[in-house]
Amino acid sequence: MKRLIEKIIPSDPPMPPMNLTREPIVNRFWSTGLVGLFLGFLLGFMLWLWQQGIVEAPDNYFSLKSAHARLQILFFAGSFLLGFALQAGPHVIGGPPPPSKKILAYLPFLWVGTGLSLTSDPGLVFVGKLMVSASFAGPATLLLGITLKGLDQFRIPRGIPLASSFGMLSIAPWLTLDDPDVALFVIWCGPVTAALVAAQQLTNNVLGGKLLQGVEAKFFAAALYMAWLTTAAAAFLESGSWTLSGLFWLAVLAIQVRGTNFLSAALNYRFSGIQVTLLLAFAGVAASALMPILAGEDFMTDSAVHLLGAGVITLLVLGVAARVAGFFSGKAVMPDRGIIYILFGWSLLAIVRTLTPLGWGSPGWILGTLHLGLLILLLWSIPMANRLNKIGQQFHNH
């Protein structure tokens, strides 16, 4: 039996532990993200069952839907994005990292603010939203300052978009995130924008792709902010067009793929978890951008929200966070082939969830997919929590 398991999921060679020059913060933010992962997805799974009529919906369905959106976008995705951006972001945008204590000061604001914002008391909700806003506005200002003092070549394609994405997340607590149009606007302009910047770094440093520079960097920035404007118009103005928004997001992706030589670099790279992560995530971005173009007036924003949320952002968390936590702690979260199985399994869940608002999927399919999702979350999060704990222990031991 042991030999069979080793053939299915062979062990990887050991990783040398990273030389930690300052107190790591990624483990603190990502531990918070793990809490958000379970709270958000368990609530989301229940909402899915209620939405499809598999079980009877409670009277407070819509308030729970709002809580789910806030947990997923701000607490879960926000925690992982903050951890990556504040740990690796200064290197990504070509500037010196700030002291760890200064960065960690934002974390209690996210924790307490999220809790208060989910209460029923209007005063506490207001204070909670202020605190959550501060937990993103502070890092946005910090990253912008590093960008302006950092390397010129990273300012347009990386630094300003990354800081802007956290600026968007600082506004998000005040928006009606349970509205799929608004949620789609926030996801595109917040988490997806940050993810595209992170993908530039991974393409260059890991896959051996090119830096996005020169004219292509300027075209990327121009297309990105036109995508922001058209997405805002589509979400908040009746005259807005989701089709136009989709075209600009497709242009953003195409410019980045071409400018970084992503496809050639990814296809020539060895079959690995990080390669599969980026290929699947970019496929999810492309599909999400194509949906309004192909569907026209029949476009359902709820489907795009869940494709981007589960099929892009969560997928990137599963693949990238596992790799980073492994390098920081000196041991892989799990064997690389295990990560690949998890990525394909999660992609199946994302596809089923995306298609259910369109009337596709029987109760049996949905229940089976939910069990698969719970299994994946457990298999990934338990060893991830262990490696995050080891990062802190490793620093204090030195």
C-alpha positions in Angstrom: 0.0 0.0 0.0 2.8 2.4 0.9 4.6 1.8 -2.5 1.3 2.4 -4.3 0.9 5.8 -2.5 4.5 6.7 -3.3 3.9 6.0 -7.0 0.7 8.1 -7.0 2.3 11.0 -5.0 6.1 10.6 -5.0 8.1 12.6 -2.4 10.0 15.6 -3.5 13.6 16.3 -2.7 14.0 18.3 0.6 14.2 22.1 0.4 16.9 24.0 2.1 15.4 26.4 4.7 15.3 30.0 3.7 17.7 32.4 5.4 15.3 34.8 7.2 16.8 38.3 7.4 13.8 39.8 9.1 10.8 38.5 11.1 8.5 36.9 8.5 4.9 38.2 8.3 3.5 35.9 5.7 2.8 33.2 8.2 0.7 35.5 10.4 -1.4 36.8 7.5 -1.9 33.4 5.9 -2.9 31.8 9.2 -5.6 34.5 9.3 -6.4 33.5 5.7 -6.9 29.9 6.7 -9.6 30.9 9.2 -11.3 32.9 6.4 -10.9 30.0 4.1 -13.1 27.7 6.2 -15.5 30.3 7.4 -16.1 31.7 3.9 -16.3 28.4 2.0 -18.4 26.5 4.6 -20.9 29.4 4.5 -20.6 29.5 0.7 -21.3 25.7 0.4 -24.5 26.2 2.5 -25.6 29.1 0.4 -25.1 27.0 -2.7 -27.3 24.3 -1.3 -30.0 26.8 -0.4 -29.7 28.5 -3.8 -30.3 25.3 -5.6 -33.2 24.3 -3.4 -31.4 21.2 -2.1 -32.1 22.3 1.5 -34.6 24.9 2.7 -33.1 28.5 2.9 -33.2 30.3 6.2 -35.0 33.6 6.7 -31.7 35.5 7.0 -30.4 34.1 3.6 -29.5 37.5 2.2 -27.6 38.7 5.3 -25.7 35.4 5.2 -25.0 36.0 1.5 -23.5 39.4 2.4 -21.4 37.9 5.1 -20.1 35.2 2.7 -19.0 37.9 0.2 -17.2 39.9 2.9 -15.5 36.8 4.3 -14.3 35.6 0.9 -13.2 38.8 -0.7 -11.9 40.8 2.3 -10.9 38.2 5.0 -9.8 35.2 3.0 -8.5 36.6 -0.3 -7.5 39.9 1.5 -5.4 38.0 4.1 -3.5 36.0 1.5 -2.9 39.0 -0.8 -1.7 41.1 2.1 0.7 38.4 3.2 2.2 38.0 -0.3 2.3 41.7 -1.0 3.8 42.8 2.3 6.3 39.9 2.4 7.4 39.8 -1.2 5.8 42.9 -2.6 8.8 45.3 -1.9 11.0 42.9 -3.9 8.4 42.6 -6.6 8.2 46.4 -7.1 11.9 47.0 -6.6 12.1 48.7 -3.2 13.3 48.0 0.4 11.0 46.1 2.7 9.6 48.0 5.7 10.1 46.7 9.3 8.0 43.7 10.1 6.4 45.2 13.3 5.0 48.1 11.2 3.4 45.6 8.8 2.0 43.3 11.5 0.2 46.3 13.0 -2.4 46.1 10.2 -3.4 42.5 11.1 -5.5 43.2 14.2 -7.5 45.8 12.2 -8.5 43.1 9.7 -9.4 40.6 12.4 -11.4 42.9 14.7 -12.9 44.9 11.9 -14.2 41.8 10.1 -15.8 40.6 13.3 -17.5 43.9 14.0 -18.6 44.4 10.4 -20.6 41.1 10.6 -22.6 42.1 13.7 -26.2 43.4 13.6 -25.4 46.6 15.5 -25.1 49.6 13.0 -22.6 51.4 15.2 -20.3 48.4 15.5 -20.7 47.7 11.8 -19.6 51.2 10.9 -16.5 50.9 13.2 -15.7 47.5 11.7 -15.8 48.8 8.2 -13.5 51.6 9.1 -11.0 49.1 10.6 -11.1 46.8 7.6 -10.6 49.9 5.3 -7.6 50.9 7.3 -6.1 47.4 7.1 -6.0 47.8 3.3 -5.5 51.5 3.0 -2.3 51.4 5.1 -0.6 48.8 3.0 -1.8 50.6 -0.2 0.0 53.8 1.0 3.0 51.8 2.1 3.3 50.0 -1.3 2.8 53.2 -3.2 5.6 54.9 -1.2 8.0 52.0 -1.9 7.0 52.1 -5.6 7.8 55.8 -6.0 11.2 55.3 -4.4 11.9 51.9 -6.1 13.1 50.9 -9.5 11.6 52.8 -12.4 11.2 49.7 -14.5 8.7 48.2 -12.1 6.7 51.3 -11.4 4.2 51.2 -14.2 3.6 47.5 -14.7 3.8 46.4 -11.1 4.0 49.0 -8.3 1.2 51.3 -9.2 -1.3 48.5 -10.1 -0.4 46.6 -6.9 -0.9 49.6 -4.7 -4.1 50.5 -6.6 -5.5 47.0 -6.0 -5.2 47.4 -2.2 -6.7 50.9 -2.6 -9.7 49.2 -4.2 -10.0 46.7 -1.3 -10.0 49.6 1.2 -13.1 50.9 -0.5 -14.8 47.5 -0.7 -16.2 47.3 2.9 -18.5 50.2 2.0 -19.9 48.6 -1.1 -22.8 46.1 -1.4 -20.7 43.0 -2.0 -23.7 40.7 -2.0 -24.7 42.4 -5.4 -22.9 40.2 -8.0 -22.3 43.2 -10.3 -20.5 45.1 -7.5 -18.7 42.0 -6.3 -17.4 41.3 -9.8 -16.1 44.9 -10.0 -14.2 44.6 -6.7 -12.8 41.1 -7.6 -11.5 42.3 -11.0 -10.0 45.6 -9.8 -8.8 44.3 -6.4 -7.7 40.6 -6.1 -7.3 39.9 -9.8 -5.2 43.0 -10.4 -2.9 42.1 -7.5 -2.8 38.5 -8.8 -1.7 39.7 -12.2 1.2 41.6 -10.7 2.2 38.5 -8.6 2.0 36.4 -11.8 4.5 38.7 -13.5 7.0 38.1 -10.7 6.4 34.3 -10.8 6.7 34.2 -14.6 10.0 36.0 -14.5 11.6 34.5 -11.4 10.3 30.9 -11.5 9.4 30.0 -15.1 12.2 32.1 -16.7 9.9 34.5 -18.6 10.7 38.1 -19.5 10.1 41.3 -17.6 7.1 43.3 -18.8 8.9 46.6 -19.9 9.0 49.4 -22.4 6.0 50.0 -24.6 4.3 46.8 -23.6 4.4 47.9 -19.9 2.7 51.1 -20.9 0.1 49.3 -23.0 -0.5 47.0 -20.1 -1.2 49.9 -17.7 -3.4 51.7 -20.1 -5.5 48.6 -20.8 -5.7 47.8 -17.1 -7.1 51.2 -16.2 -9.5 51.2 -19.1 -10.6 47.8 -17.8 -11.2 49.4 -14.4 -13.2 52.2 -15.8 -15.4 50.1 -18.0 -15.9 47.6 -15.2 -17.0 50.4 -12.9 -19.4 51.7 -15.6 -20.9 48.3 -16.1 -21.3 47.7 -12.4 -22.7 51.0 -11.3 -24.2 52.7 -14.5 -27.1 51.4 -16.5 -25.4 52.5 -19.6 -22.3 50.5 -18.8 -21.3 47.5 -20.9 -19.9 44.2 -19.5 -18.9 43.2 -23.0 -16.6 46.2 -23.3 -15.2 45.4 -19.8 -14.5 41.8 -20.9 -12.7 43.0 -24.0 -10.3 45.2 -22.0 -9.6 42.5 -19.4 -8.9 40.2 -22.3 -6.5 42.8 -23.7 -4.8 43.1 -20.3 -4.2 39.4 -20.1 -3.0 39.2 -23.7 -0.5 42.0 -23.2 0.9 40.4 -20.1 1.1 36.9 -21.6 2.9 38.3 -24.7 5.1 40.8 -22.8 6.4 38.3 -20.3 6.7 35.4 -22.8 4.5 33.5 -20.4 3.2 30.7 -22.7 6.6 29.7 -24.0 8.2 29.9 -20.5 5.3 27.9 -18.9 5.2 25.2 -21.6 9.0 24.8 -21.6 9.1 24.5 -17.8 9.0 21.1 -16.1 5.6 19.7 -15.2 5.1 21.2 -11.7 2.5 22.6 -9.4 3.5 26.3 -10.0 3.3 25.8 -13.7 -0.1 24.2 -13.5 -1.3 26.9 -11.1 -0.4 29.7 -13.4 -1.8 28.0 -16.6 -5.1 27.2 -14.9 -5.4 30.7 -13.3 -4.7 32.4 -16.6 -7.3 30.1 -18.3 -9.8 31.2 -15.6 -9.1 34.9 -16.3 -9.5 34.4 -20.0 -12.8 32.5 -19.6 -14.1 35.1 -17.2 -13.3 37.9 -19.6 -14.8 36.0 -22.5 -18.1 35.3 -20.7 -19.7 38.7 -21.2 -18.3 38.9 -24.8 -19.9 35.6 -25.8 -23.1 35.8 -23.6 -24.0 39.4 -24.5 -27.2 40.5 -22.7 -27.5 37.0 -21.2 -24.3 37.4 -19.2 -24.8 36.4 -15.6 -22.3 38.2 -13.3 -22.8 35.6 -10.5 -21.1 33.0 -12.7 -18.1 35.2 -13.4 -17.8 36.1 -9.7 -17.5 32.5 -8.8 -15.2 31.6 -11.7 -12.8 34.4 -10.7 -13.2 33.7 -7.0 -12.8 30.0 -7.0 -11.2 29.3 -10.3 -8.6 32.1 -10.2 -8.0 33.6 -6.8 -8.5 30.5 -4.6 -6.6 28.4 -7.2 -3.6 30.8 -7.0 -3.7 30.6 -3.2 -3.7 26.8 -3.2 -0.7 26.7 -5.6 1.4 29.7 -4.8 0.9 29.7 -1.0 2.0 26.1 -0.8 5.2 26.8 -2.7 6.1 29.9 -0.7 5.3 28.3 2.7 7.5 25.4 1.7 10.5 27.5 0.9 10.1 29.7 4.0 9.8 26.6 6.3 12.4 24.4 4.5 9.9 21.6 3.8 7.2 21.2 1.2 3.6 21.6 2.4 2.9 18.4 0.4 4.5 16.6 -2.6 4.3 18.6 -5.8 2.2 16.0 -7.5 -0.3 16.2 -4.7 -0.6 19.9 -5.3 -1.3 19.2 -8.9 -4.1 16.8 -8.1 -5.6 19.3 -5.7 -5.5 22.1 -8.4 -7.3 20.0 -10.9 -9.9 18.8 -8.4 -10.5 22.4 -7.3 -10.8 23.5 -10.9 -13.6 21.0 -11.3 -15.4 22.5 -8.3 -15.0 26.0 -9.8 -16.5 24.9 -13.1 -19.5 23.2 -11.5 -20.1 26.3 -9.3 -19.8 28.6 -12.3 -22.3 26.6 -14.4 -25.1 26.2 -11.7 -26.5 29.7 -12.1 -27.0 28.9 -15.7 -29.2 25.9 -14.8 -26.6 23.2 -15.2 -25.9 20.6 -12.5 -28.0 18.1 -10.8 -28.3 17.8 -7.0 -26.1 14.7 -7.1 -23.4 16.6 -9.0 -23.5 19.5 -6.6 -23.4 17.3 -3.5 -20.5 15.3 -4.9 -18.6 18.5 -5.8 -19.2 19.9 -2.3 -17.7 16.7 -0.7 -14.7 17.0 -3.1 -14.3 20.7 -2.1 -14.3 19.9 1.7 -11.8 17.1 1.2 -9.5 19.4 -0.8 -9.7 22.1 1.9 -8.8 19.6 4.6 -6.0 17.9 2.7 -4.4 21.3 1.9 -5.1 23.4 5.0 -3.9 21.0 7.7 -0.3 20.6 6.3 -0.3 24.3 5.3 -1.1 25.3 8.9 1.7 23.1 10.1 4.3 24.7 7.8 3.1 28.2 8.7 3.7 27.4 12.3 7.2 26.1 11.5 8.1 29.4 9.8 7.6 31.3 13.0 9.4 28.6 15.0 12.4 28.7 12.6 12.8 32.5 13.0 12.6 32.5 16.8 15.1 29.5 16.9 17.6 31.6 15.0 
